[in-house]
Amino acid sequence: MSVVIPVYNPGRYIDPCIDSLVGQTLPAEEFEVLFVNDGSTDDTPERLDSLAAQHPNFRVIHIPNSGWPGKPRNIGVAQAEGEYVQFLDQDDHLGTDALRRLYEMGHRNGSDIVIGKVASNFRGVPQGVFRQDREKCTLRSAPLYDSLTPHKMFRTAFLREHGIAYPEGKRRLEDQLYMMKAYFPAEVVSILGSYTCYHYSKRDDGKNAGSAKLVPAGYYGNLREVLDVVVANTEPGALRDRVLRRFYRVEMLGRLSEPAVLRYDAGYLREMTDAVRPLAMDFMDSAVHDGLGPLLRLRSTLLRNDDPEGMVRLARFASSVKGAVRLEDFAWQPDGRIAVKIAGRFVYGDDRRPLTVLRRDGRVHLHPDITADLLPDGELLDITDDIGGFNAELALRNRETAVEWLCPVTVEAHVEDLGDGTCEVVLRGTGLLASEGGRARRESLTRGFWDAWVTVRGLGLVRKARLGADRAPHVDGQCLPALLSTPARPVIPYFTDPHSNLTLDVAARAKKVVPRLEGRPVLRMPGRQVRLRLDVLTTGSTGPGEAELVLSELPDRSGTPDASPSAAAGPPGTPASDVSVVHSFPTALRPVHGRAHLTVPAQVTDAPAGTWQLSVRLDGAKGPDLPLSRVNVDSAGRLQLDDTLPAPDAHLLRTLSVQRRRAAVRGAVRAVVGPLVRRLPPAARKRVRRMAARLLG
């Protein structure tokens, strides 16, 4: 494999790129790195030469300055010795396991192109492309046209056989031209959506590629070349319409939409309109136009009618439209996923009014109060046939790395009466947030803060909103901390301060388990051994963990003889430094039917005799204390808890008893039947396992 990197005066911004290449899991002898230095005038040439001297698989190619990345990429492809070429920009970086995974997927499928999942902290990412792994697809079977950046892996012979090369010299939209020329002849395209391969990084000096202001005539002259490629490689019909509509929506109408168009002066707006309109008239016929969302159709009509002022009015209205989402329920599932019930809608204006609609003669229209300045007098914008296009996406996004994972969600659009003769479109449904990979068919979430986002789609609008600030009153009580995976790691759902949005703290990035247990019961389970059931969620795949039990002095409670032991020890979350500890000792923390059970040993060597406060630390030795009970310790170190801890109610005991019996039966069946089932053909194994799951739970 060959990695090709155009380089020009990157300074320190190339450091993450270099580090990610040196740290690849793919052995160095299995890939080469080609830095194509495009006439850099800083210390980059000397630095790259020194780097190549240290790493035998690194090469540096020095060329006179060409002023644009096209020529360096072409030279890199021409000199590449690998079976595949991966393009990488100097200010971006790769995931540690990216090259290995990309190569393995490409090699096993004979792929012409392999697209790895990307993340970005400053530019939009087509998350839908990476919803799942696709071993084999083409432009005809997948929305590849939504991913037109070149930072992908290409079969080197494929590029050479089809003469796919970058236009050289300074120009715009060269990536779109390159990718469309590559997608059409590609017989096998693979998508690696289960691992984040490529990271776009925003430069703090604002000099990321493509950040310069565009010149309309040149930009849309270059776009005409791209559209010519689309037309030359398709017949009239659905595929051509889909691809053309993507360019109409993004590069054309998108640049005449909010927020950009609101910043244009009159002269530049006229210049933009004059450049875009001929392309719309030449390429975007009624089939392309009719497939747009209602507000995009309106914008398209205004463009065709040469009404730039109307487009500004539409953009001003659309810029006030936001997505609004209510969290109606939150429930941990037995498998460690979180079921969230949501209701999403569009609102607009400073007072966030519902985006209202009218029913009239069996049709649904945007309310005339909304469209009065956008349509001719008396005309209504019919959205009846677009109701089914309303949708929502649920995602978890890492606040620090910008990695984003789509979560399964099912919603339905409802036209609901507001009681004053108007209605609104509301999306109602349920989604699943998952921190662990497993059934999510992706890598588990890395340590960090993962924010919950909902994207509301409809009317040709896409609006993202944080989830949680608007929520049902009972939701807070449902947000238990959890211990998941093996080894066990904490997953703590919480609401941010001050915005009160839902976030998952994964693997103790900052939040602690103990403070989340305030007010939650600690139950003493029946039996000779002392076992305490904490309100910390676990699953069948949660591994055993360790905690630290602490004996500390009881504070002076003179004048408060009836105070409870827990109150005497202070509230949950009392810092360890504030507690006078006389002894501490480790103990086991085990998952038992959905909760964490803590074992209190009957005897502890070297424990001092006396009456003490027993607490537990679940967040490490320096973490806060969770008071449990008073305990008497005799001279032999035997522990006797007082009787203040409540016992589980009869219903819970019956439930646990039934679950234990079922677990025993499942274990016995697996031991006896398992070896026989493993000898069956795959299809028969699946049928037997499904039947066993129905019978045994």
Secondary structure, 3 states (H helix, E strand, C coil): CEEEEEECCCHHHHHHHHHHHHCCCCCHHHCEEEEEEECCCCCHHHHHHHHHHHCCCEEEEEECCCCCCHHHHHHHHHHCCCCEEEECCCCCEECCCHHHHHHHHHHHHCCCEEEEEEEECCCCCCHHHHCCCEEEECCCCCCHHHCCCCCCEEEHHHHHHCCCCCCCCCCCCHHHHHHHHHHCCCCCEEEEEEEEEEEECCCCCCCCCCCCCCCHHHHHHHHHHHHHHHHHCCCCCHHHHHHHHHHHHHHHHHHHCCCHHHHCCHHHHHHHHHHHHHHHHHHCCHHHHHCCCHHHHHHHHHHHCCCHHHHHHHHHHHHCCEEEEEEEEEEECCCCCEEEEEEEEEEECCCCEECEEEEECCEEEECHHHHCCCCCCCCCCECHHHHHHCEEEEEEEECCCCCEEEECEEEEEEEEECCCCCEEEEEEEEEEECCCCHHHCCCCCCCEEEEEEEEEEECCEEEEEECCCCECCCHHHHCCCEEECCCCEEEEEEECCCCCCEEEEECCCCCCCHHHHCCCCCEEECCCCEEEEEEEECCCCCCCEEEEEEEECCCCCCCCCCCCHHHHCCCCCECHHHCCEEEEEEEEEEEECCEEEEEECCECCCCCCEEEEEEEECCCCCCCEEEEEEEEECCCCEEEECCCCCCCCHHHHHHHHHHHHHHHHHHHHHHHHHHHHCCCCHHHHHHHHHHHHHHHC
